[in-house]
Amino acid sequence: MFAGLSELGVANGEELKETLTNCTEPLKAIEQFQIENGVLLPSLQSALPFLDLHSIPRYEFHQTVLEELRDKLLERVTAIAAEGKDGGRYGKLEELLEKCFALVKMPSIQPVVMCVMKHLPKVPEKKLKLVMGDKDLYKACAVEVKRQIWQDNQALFGDEVSPLLKQYILEKENVLLSSDLSVLHNFFSQSPKTRRQGEVVQKLTQMIGKNVKLYDMVLQFLRTLFLRTRNVHYCTLRAELLMSLHDLDISEICTVDPCHKFTWCLDACIREKFVDAKRARELQGFLDGVKKGQEQVLGDLSMILCDPFAINTLAMSTIRNLQELISQESLPRDNQELLLLLRMLSLGHGAWDMIDSQVFKEPRLDTELITKFLPLLIGLVVDDYTFNVESKLPTEEKVPVTYPNTLPDVFTKFLQENRLACEVGLYYTLHITKQRNKNFLLRLLPALKEMSGDTAFTDIFLHLFTSNLTLLGDEFGSEDFCSSVFDGFFLTCCSKKENVHRHVLRLLLHLHHKVAPVKLEALQKALEPPKTSGEPLKELYNTLSDKIQQRKSPPAPEPEPQSMDLPLHAVPTTPVI
C-alpha cells in the first residue's frame, strides 16, 4: 500500500510503526509525525481542531484532500497532453512520470501514473518492462500503453487476440446453425456497417488504434488461421477490420494497406447486394492495376474476395446477369461484367491455394465454363420457361408434355469437377427455390450431392437452402417431394457430417406439421443422433421429438362453460283464505 514512498523521501507506515515502537511518549511522537507529514498550510492550523470538535477523523480529511488533488492532477495531465508543441508537452509528462512512477503500485496514486503513460507516445522501455512483468499493473494500464508493449511482444499480443478470434468464429457458426429459419432474416441480412459494430471487431479496432505494426500482426494471425482451418469467416474478419478502421478515418493504416480502395468499393457492392456496371469497372481497374513485383497483394485481395459476404454478392450478381442474357438472347462470352464476376469468384475460391503455395498469380479462368457450362445452364432455364408457358396454354392448344427430370452428363460433370460451376449451380438452386420452382429444384437436386468437395453440404449453403425450402412448405405433404429432398439429398450425408444432421433437424422443426405422419415417423427414426454426437445435436433432436409428441397427444377437453342462469329459490307465501 505504501510502496515507493520511501524512495521519494516520504515517511510511510513502516517508519511510523518503528517510531511508535521505540518512543517513550507515543502522543508526542504522533503529533510530531502529523506536523512533519501533514498539509503544510498556515490557514489549516486553526481549521483542523475545528474538524476534531466535529469528530471528523484526520484520515478522512486527508483522504478527501488526496482525492481532490488527484482529480485536479488528472485534469492537468490531460490538458498538457492536448496543448502546445509535441516536444514541450511530452517533456513535461516524461518529467512527471519520472517523479511519480515509484508510486505506481500505490492504489491512490496509480491512476495518475497510468494517465501520464497513456498520453505519452513512447513510454521509456524500462518502465514498459516493469509494467509487463507485473500482472496487476499490466491489467490496470490503458490500451494505449499496452499497444507499446504488444508491438514488441507478438506472443503476448497473440494471447490477447486469440480469445477474440475464437469468439468471432463461434458467433458466426451460431448464426448459421440457429433454430430460426427465415428468408428475409438470414446470415447475409445485416448490412456491412452493422456487422462492423460487433463486439469483436470493435475490440480489435481499439487494440490496434493507429499502430500499423499491430495491424500487420492481426492480418498475419488471420492468414495463419485461415491456412490452418480453411475457415472462410477469417476472411470476413479481415475485410471487416479494414473497413472498421476506414469508418474511423485511421489514415495511418488505410493509406498503407494496398487493399483499402478495393475493399471499400466491394463493401459498397455488398451493401447493395449487387455489383453494378460502374463499380464493376472500378473493381476491374484495381485488379488490372496490380503491378509487376507487387503480386503479393493478390494474396490479400483473394482473401477479401473469399469472404462469404463477397462470394454471396458476386454469385447473386452472376445469376442476375445470366437472366439478363436470356432476355437479351446474348452469349455469356460477350458479357464483360459477367466475365469480371467470374474472374473475382475464381480469385476468391483460389485464396487458400494461393496463400498456401505463396504463388501469387491469378488462377486462369476455364474457357469451357463460359463456352459450355453457362450456355448449358441457360438452356435448362429456357426448358423450364418453355414448360411453364406450355402448361398455361388453353386446353385445346396444349400439347402433352412432361417436365424433363434428368440433366445432361456434361453439365453434371462440370458440377463434379469445377469449383466455379458448383458455386453458380448452388446459387441458381437457391434462386429457383426462392421462386418456389419445385420442378426445376427436383431436376437439379440429384446433381448437388455429386458436387466436388461436398460443396452442397457446407453450413452457408444449407443455412440459405433450408430457409428457402420453407417457402415450399405445402409441397412437403407429398411423399415424392419429401423423398427427393430428404432421402435423395439430406440423408445421403447425414451420417458423415453432423452439421448436415443439424440443418435437417432445423428444417423439420419448422415443417414437421406439413409432413405426412408415416413419413415423419420414418424421418424421426433415421435422424436419431448416435451416442457420440455433440450436445447441440441431441438437444435439437429432443426438441423436435417433443414437438412431434405434442401433435400426437389429443388436446385436453375444454371445461364446460358455467351456466349464466340464476337459480330460482321457492319463496313461501301466505295462503289466501
C-alpha positions in Angstrom: 0.0 0.0 0.0 2.9 2.4 0.8 5.2 1.1 -2.0 7.6 3.8 -3.3 7.0 6.5 -0.6 10.5 5.9 1.0 12.1 6.3 -2.4 10.7 9.8 -2.6 11.8 10.7 1.0 8.2 10.5 2.4 7.6 8.6 5.7 5.5 5.6 5.3 3.5 3.3 7.7 6.6 1.2 8.5 8.5 4.2 9.7 5.6 5.3 11.9 5.4 1.8 13.3 9.1 1.8 14.2 8.8 5.3 15.7 5.9 4.3 18.0 7.7 1.1 19.0 10.8 2.9 20.1 9.4 6.1 21.6 8.7 6.8 25.3 5.8 9.3 24.6 3.6 8.0 21.8 1.2 11.0 21.7 4.1 13.4 21.2 5.5 11.1 18.5 2.2 11.1 16.7 1.8 14.9 16.9 5.4 15.3 15.5 4.6 12.9 12.6 1.5 14.9 11.8 3.4 18.1 11.8 6.1 16.7 9.5 3.8 14.9 7.1 0.5 16.8 7.2 -0.7 19.5 4.7 1.6 22.5 5.5 -0.8 25.4 5.1 -0.9 28.0 7.9 -4.7 28.5 7.4 -5.3 24.8 8.2 -3.7 25.1 11.7 -6.9 26.6 13.1 -9.3 24.6 10.9 -8.1 21.1 11.9 -9.0 21.5 15.6 -12.5 22.6 14.4 -12.8 19.3 12.5 -11.7 17.4 15.6 -14.6 19.0 17.5 -17.0 17.5 14.9 -15.4 14.1 15.3 -14.1 14.0 11.8 -11.0 11.8 11.7 -7.8 13.2 10.2 -7.7 10.2 7.9 -11.0 11.1 6.3 -9.8 14.7 5.9 -6.5 13.7 4.3 -8.2 11.2 2.1 -10.6 13.8 0.8 -7.8 16.2 0.1 -5.8 13.5 -1.7 -8.8 12.6 -3.9 -9.4 16.3 -4.8 -5.7 16.8 -5.6 -5.6 13.6 -7.7 -8.6 14.6 -9.8 -7.1 18.1 -10.4 -3.8 16.5 -11.4 -5.5 14.1 -13.8 -7.3 17.0 -15.4 -4.0 18.9 -15.7 -2.2 15.9 -17.3 -5.0 15.6 -19.9 -4.8 19.3 -20.6 -1.0 19.2 -21.0 -1.3 16.3 -23.4 -3.7 18.3 -25.6 -1.9 21.6 -25.8 1.4 23.0 -27.1 4.1 21.5 -29.3 4.9 17.8 -29.1 8.4 18.3 -27.6 7.2 20.7 -24.9 4.2 18.8 -23.7 5.7 15.4 -23.8 8.8 16.7 -22.0 6.6 17.8 -19.1 4.8 14.5 -19.0 8.1 12.5 -19.1 9.4 14.6 -16.2 6.2 14.0 -14.2 6.4 10.2 -15.0 10.0 10.1 -13.6 8.7 11.7 -10.3 5.6 9.6 -9.8 6.4 6.2 -11.3 7.9 5.0 -8.0 4.3 5.1 -6.6 2.8 3.1 -9.4 1.8 0.3 -7.0 0.1 2.7 -4.6 -3.6 2.4 -5.3 -4.4 6.0 -4.6 -1.6 7.3 -6.9 -1.7 4.6 -9.6 -4.4 6.3 -11.7 -2.1 9.4 -12.1 0.9 7.3 -13.2 -1.3 5.3 -15.7 -2.8 8.6 -17.1 0.7 10.0 -17.7 1.8 6.9 -19.5 -1.4 6.8 -21.5 -0.7 10.2 -23.0 3.0 9.5 -23.8 3.6 8.3 -27.4 6.7 6.5 -26.3 7.0 5.3 -22.7 10.6 4.5 -21.6 11.3 0.9 -22.3 12.5 0.2 -18.8 9.1 1.2 -17.4 7.2 -0.8 -20.0 9.1 -3.9 -19.0 8.3 -3.3 -15.3 4.6 -2.9 -16.2 4.7 -6.0 -18.4 6.3 -8.1 -15.7 3.6 -7.3 -13.2 0.2 -8.8 -13.9 -1.8 -6.3 -11.9 0.0 -3.3 -13.4 -0.4 -4.8 -16.9 -4.1 -5.3 -16.3 -4.5 -1.7 -15.0 -2.7 0.2 -17.8 -4.6 1.8 -20.7 -4.8 0.2 -24.1 -2.5 3.0 -25.4 0.3 1.7 -23.2 -0.5 -1.9 -24.0 -0.1 -1.2 -27.7 3.5 -0.1 -27.0 4.1 -3.4 -25.1 2.4 -5.5 -27.8 4.3 -4.2 -30.8 7.5 -5.7 -29.5 5.9 -8.8 -28.0 3.9 -10.7 -30.7 3.3 -13.7 -28.4 1.7 -11.6 -25.7 -0.4 -9.8 -28.3 -1.4 -13.2 -29.7 -2.6 -14.3 -26.3 -4.8 -11.2 -26.1 -6.2 -11.6 -29.6 -6.8 -15.3 -29.7 -9.9 -15.4 -27.4 -11.5 -12.7 -29.6 -10.9 -14.6 -32.8 -12.4 -17.8 -31.3 -15.4 -15.8 -30.1 -15.9 -14.3 -33.6 -15.9 -17.7 -35.3 -18.3 -19.1 -32.7 -20.7 -16.2 -33.2 -20.7 -16.8 -37.0 -21.3 -20.5 -36.6 -24.1 -20.0 -34.1 -25.9 -17.7 -36.5 -25.6 -20.3 -39.3 -26.9 -23.1 -37.1 -29.5 -21.1 -35.1 -33.0 -22.7 -34.9 -34.5 -19.6 -36.7 -35.4 -20.1 -40.4 -36.3 -17.0 -42.3 -35.9 -16.0 -46.0 -35.9 -12.3 -45.0 -33.6 -12.5 -41.9 -30.7 -14.8 -42.7 -27.0 -14.9 -42.3 -26.5 -12.3 -45.0 -29.3 -9.9 -43.9 -27.2 -7.5 -41.8 -25.6 -4.5 -43.6 -21.7 -4.4 -43.6 -21.7 -1.4 -41.3 -24.0 -3.1 -38.7 -21.7 -6.2 -38.7 -18.7 -4.0 -38.0 -20.3 -2.7 -34.8 -19.9 -6.2 -33.4 -18.0 -6.6 -30.1 -15.0 -8.5 -31.5 -14.4 -6.1 -34.5 -14.7 -3.1 -32.2 -12.3 -4.5 -29.6 -9.7 -5.4 -32.2 -10.1 -1.9 -33.8 -9.5 -0.4 -30.4 -6.5 -2.7 -29.7 -4.9 -1.7 -33.0 -5.6 2.0 -32.9 -3.3 3.7 -35.4 -0.5 1.2 -35.0 0.5 -0.3 -38.4 2.7 -3.0 -36.8 -0.2 -4.3 -34.7 -2.5 -4.3 -37.7 0.0 -6.3 -39.7 0.3 -8.8 -36.8 -3.5 -9.3 -36.8 -3.5 -9.9 -40.5 -0.8 -12.4 -40.1 -2.8 -14.2 -37.4 -5.8 -14.3 -39.7 -3.8 -15.7 -42.7 -2.2 -18.3 -40.5 -5.6 -19.4 -39.0 -7.2 -19.4 -42.5 -4.5 -21.7 -43.7 -4.7 -24.0 -40.7 -8.5 -24.3 -40.6 -9.8 -23.2 -44.1 -12.5 -21.3 -42.2 -13.7 -18.6 -44.5 -15.0 -16.5 -41.6 -11.4 -15.3 -41.0 -11.6 -13.7 -44.5 -14.8 -11.9 -43.4 -13.0 -10.5 -40.3 -10.0 -9.4 -42.5 -12.4 -7.2 -44.6 -14.5 -6.0 -41.6 -11.4 -4.9 -39.7 -10.1 -2.8 -42.5 -13.5 -1.2 -43.1 -13.9 -0.6 -39.3 -10.6 1.4 -39.4 -11.9 3.1 -42.6 -15.0 4.2 -40.7 -12.9 5.8 -38.0 -10.7 7.5 -40.7 -7.5 5.9 -39.5 -5.5 7.1 -42.5 -2.2 5.8 -41.0 -3.4 2.3 -41.7 -5.8 2.7 -44.6 -3.2 4.5 -46.8 -0.6 1.8 -46.4 -3.0 -1.2 -46.9 -3.0 -1.7 -50.7 -6.4 -3.5 -50.5 -8.2 -0.5 -49.0 -9.8 1.1 -52.0 -10.7 -2.3 -53.5 -12.3 -3.4 -50.2 -14.1 -0.1 -49.9 -15.6 -0.5 -53.4 -16.5 -4.1 -52.7 -18.1 -3.2 -49.4 -20.5 -0.8 -51.2 -21.4 -3.7 -53.6 -22.1 -6.0 -50.6 -24.3 -3.3 -49.0 -26.4 -3.1 -52.3 -26.2 -6.9 -52.7 -25.3 -6.3 -56.4 -22.2 -5.3 -58.5 -23.4 -2.6 -60.9 -21.6 -1.7 -64.1 -19.8 1.4 -62.6 -18.4 -0.5 -59.6 -17.5 -3.5 -61.8 -15.2 -1.2 -63.8 -13.7 0.2 -60.6 -13.0 -3.3 -59.3 -11.5 -4.4 -62.6 -9.3 -1.3 -62.5 -7.9 -2.3 -59.1 -7.2 -5.9 -60.3 -5.6 -4.8 -63.5 -3.6 -2.2 -61.6 -1.5 -4.8 -59.7 2.0 -4.0 -60.9 4.8 -6.4 -61.6 6.7 -7.0 -58.4 3.6 -6.3 -56.2 1.8 -9.6 -57.0 1.8 -10.5 -53.3 -1.1 -8.1 -52.9 -3.2 -10.7 -54.8 -3.0 -12.9 -51.7 -4.8 -10.3 -49.6 -7.2 -9.5 -52.4 -8.1 -13.1 -52.8 -8.7 -13.4 -49.1 -11.1 -10.4 -49.2 -12.9 -12.0 -52.2 -13.1 -15.3 -50.3 -15.3 -13.6 -47.6 -18.7 -15.4 -47.8 -20.4 -12.0 -48.0 -18.4 -11.1 -51.1 -19.0 -14.5 -52.6 -22.7 -14.2 -51.9 -22.8 -10.8 -53.7 -20.7 -11.9 -56.7 -22.7 -15.1 -57.1 -26.1 -13.3 -56.9 -24.9 -10.8 -59.4 -23.8 -13.6 -61.7 -27.3 -15.2 -61.6 -28.9 -11.8 -62.3 -26.5 -11.3 -65.3 -27.4 -14.8 -66.7 -31.1 -13.9 -66.5 -30.5 -10.7 -68.5 -28.5 -12.7 -71.1 -31.6 -14.9 -71.6 -33.9 -11.9 -72.1 -31.3 -10.3 -74.5 -30.6 -13.6 -76.3 -26.9 -13.0 -75.8 -24.0 -15.3 -75.1 -22.0 -15.4 -71.8 -18.7 -14.9 -73.5 -19.9 -11.5 -74.9 -20.8 -10.1 -71.4 -17.8 -8.3 -69.9 -19.4 -7.8 -66.5 -20.2 -11.5 -66.2 -16.6 -12.4 -67.1 -15.3 -10.0 -64.4 -17.7 -11.5 -61.8 -16.4 -15.0 -62.7 -12.8 -13.7 -62.5 -13.4 -12.4 -59.0 -15.2 -15.6 -57.9 -12.3 -17.6 -59.2 -9.8 -15.4 -57.3 -11.8 -15.8 -54.1 -12.1 -19.5 -54.4 -8.4 -19.8 -55.0 -7.4 -17.8 -51.9 -6.3 -20.8 -49.8 -4.2 -22.4 -52.6 -2.6 -19.0 -53.4 -1.6 -18.2 -49.8 -0.6 -21.8 -49.1 1.6 -22.1 -52.2 2.9 -18.5 -52.0 2.5 -18.4 -55.8 0.7 -15.0 -56.3 -0.8 -15.4 -59.7 -4.5 -15.1 -60.7 -6.0 -18.5 -61.5 -6.8 -18.9 -65.1 -10.5 -18.9 -65.9 -11.7 -22.1 -67.5 -12.9 -21.2 -71.0 -15.2 -24.2 -71.1 -17.0 -22.9 -68.1 -18.0 -19.8 -70.2 -18.5 -21.6 -73.6 -20.1 -24.8 -72.4 -21.4 -24.8 -68.8 -23.1 -21.5 -68.7 -24.8 -22.0 -72.1 -26.0 -25.4 -70.8 -27.4 -23.7 -67.7 -29.2 -21.1 -69.8 -30.6 -24.0 -71.9 -32.0 -25.6 -68.7 -33.6 -22.3 -67.7 -35.2 -22.0 -71.2 -36.5 -25.5 -70.9 -38.2 -24.6 -67.6 -39.7 -21.4 -69.1 -41.0 -23.3 -72.1 -42.6 -25.9 -69.9 -44.3 -23.3 -67.7 -45.6 -21.4 -70.8 -47.0 -24.5 -72.4 -48.6 -25.7 -69.2 -50.6 -22.4 -69.1 -51.9 -22.6 -72.7 -55.6 -23.3 -73.2 -56.6 -27.0 -73.2 -57.3 -27.1 -77.0 -53.8 -25.7 -77.8 -51.9 -27.7 -75.2 -49.6 -30.4 -76.4 -49.0 -33.2 -73.8 -45.5 -32.6 -72.4 -43.7 -33.9 -69.3 -41.1 -32.0 -67.4 -37.6 -33.3 -68.0 -36.2 -34.9 -64.9 -32.6 -35.5 -65.9 -29.6 -33.3 -66.5 -27.0 -33.6 -69.4 -24.0 -35.6 -68.4 -21.7 -32.8 -69.4 -23.5 -30.4 -67.0 -23.2 -32.9 -64.1 -19.5 -33.5 -64.9 -18.9 -29.7 -64.6 -20.5 -29.7 -61.1 -18.3 -32.7 -60.1 -15.1 -31.1 -61.3 -15.3 -27.4 -61.5 -15.5 -25.3 -58.2 -16.8 -22.2 -60.0 -19.5 -24.3 -61.7 -20.5 -25.6 -58.3 -20.9 -22.1 -56.9 -23.1 -20.9 -59.9 -25.1 -24.1 -59.6 -25.7 -23.7 -55.9 -26.8 -20.1 -56.2 -29.1 -21.0 -59.1 -30.6 -23.7 -56.9 -31.2 -21.1 -54.1 -32.7 -18.8 -56.7 -35.3 -21.3 -58.1 -36.1 -22.5 -54.5 -36.9 -18.9 -53.6 -39.1 -18.7 -56.7 -40.9 -21.8 -55.4 -40.0 -23.7 -58.7 -40.5 -27.2 -57.5 -39.9 -28.9 -60.8 -36.6 -27.3 -61.6 -35.4 -27.9 -58.0 -36.2 -31.6 -58.2 -34.3 -31.8 -61.5 -31.2 -30.1 -60.0 -31.2 -31.8 -56.6 -29.7 -35.2 -57.5 -26.7 -33.4 -59.0 -26.0 -31.3 -55.9 -24.9 -34.3 -53.8 -22.3 -35.2 -56.5 -20.6 -31.8 -56.3 -16.8 -31.7 -55.7 -15.7 -31.5 -52.1 -19.2 -31.8 -50.7 -19.8 -28.2 -51.6 -23.6 -28.5 -51.3 -23.2 -29.6 -47.6 -21.5 -26.5 -46.3 -23.1 -24.6 -43.5 -23.6 -21.4 -45.5 -25.4 -23.1 -48.4 -27.5 -25.3 -46.1 -28.4 -22.3 -44.0 -29.8 -20.5 -47.1 -31.3 -23.6 -48.7 -33.3 -24.7 -45.6 -34.6 -21.1 -45.2 -35.8 -21.0 -48.8 -37.3 -24.5 -48.6 -39.8 -23.1 -46.0 -41.4 -21.3 -49.0 -42.3 -24.7 -50.4 -43.8 -25.8 -47.1 -47.1 -27.2 -48.6 -45.1 -29.4 -51.0 -43.8 -31.4 -48.0 -47.1 -33.1 -47.7 -46.2 -35.0 -50.9 -44.4 -38.3 -50.4 -42.4 -37.9 -53.6 -41.2 -34.4 -52.8 -40.2 -35.5 -49.2 -38.3 -38.5 -50.5 -36.4 -36.4 -53.1 -35.4 -33.7 -50.6 -34.7 -35.8 -47.5 -33.8 -39.3 -48.8 -32.4 -38.2 -52.1 -30.3 -35.3 -50.7 -30.0 -34.6 -47.0 -29.9 -38.2 -45.6 -27.1 -39.2 -48.1 -24.7 -37.1 -46.0 -26.3 -37.0 -42.5 -24.3 -39.9 -41.0 -21.0 -38.4 -42.3 -21.5 -34.8 -41.4 -23.0 -33.6 -38.1 -23.7 -30.1 -39.5 -26.0 -31.6 -42.2 -27.8 -33.6 -39.5 -28.4 -30.3 -37.5 -29.7 -28.5 -40.6 -32.2 -31.2 -41.4 -33.5 -31.0 -37.8 -33.7 -27.2 -38.1 -35.8 -27.6 -41.2 -38.1 -30.3 -39.7 -38.6 -28.1 -36.6 -40.4 -25.6 -38.9 -42.1 -28.0 -41.3 -42.9 -31.2 -39.3 -46.6 -30.4 -39.2 -46.6 -30.3 -43.0 -45.0 -33.8 -43.4 -47.3 -36.9 -43.6 -47.3 -38.8 -40.2 -45.9 -42.0 -41.7 -43.0 -40.2 -43.4 -42.4 -38.1 -40.3 -42.1 -41.1 -38.1 -39.6 -42.7 -40.6 -37.5 -39.5 -40.6 -37.6 -39.3 -36.9 -36.1 -42.8 -36.7 -33.5 -42.0 -39.4 -32.4 -38.8 -37.7 -31.9 -40.2 -34.2 -28.4 -39.0 -33.2 -25.7 -41.5 -32.4 -24.4 -41.6 -28.8 -21.1 -40.0 -29.8 -22.8 -36.9 -31.3 -22.5 -33.4 -29.7 -24.9 -32.0 -27.2 -26.4 -29.3 -29.6 -27.5 -32.0 -32.0 -29.1 -34.1 -29.2 -30.9 -31.1 -27.8 -32.2 -30.2 -31.3 -33.4 -33.8 -31.8 -35.1 -33.8 -28.4 -36.9 -30.5 -29.2 -38.2 -32.0 -32.4 -39.3 -35.2 -30.7 -41.2 -33.1 -28.1 -43.0 -31.1 -30.8 -44.0 -34.2 -32.7 -45.3 -35.8 -29.4 -47.3 -32.8 -28.6 -49.0 -33.0 -32.0 -49.8 -36.7 -31.4 -51.3 -36.1 -28.0 -55.1 -35.4 -28.1 -55.9 -31.9 -26.9 -57.2 -31.6 -23.4 -61.0 -31.3 -23.2 -62.3 -27.8 -22.7 -64.1 -27.3 -19.4 -67.8 -26.9 -19.8 -68.9 -23.3 -19.5 -70.8 -22.4 -16.3 -74.4 -21.7 -16.7 -75.2 -18.0 -16.6 -78.8 -18.7 -15.4 -79.6 -17.6 -11.8 -81.3 -20.3 -9.7 -84.8 -19.5 -8.6 -85.5 -20.2 -5.0 -89.0 -21.1 -3.8 -90.5 -18.1 -1.8 -93.0 -19.1 0.9 -96.3 -17.3 0.5 -99.2 -16.9 2.9 -102.3 -18.9 1.7 -105.2 -16.8 0.6 -108.4 -17.6 2.5 
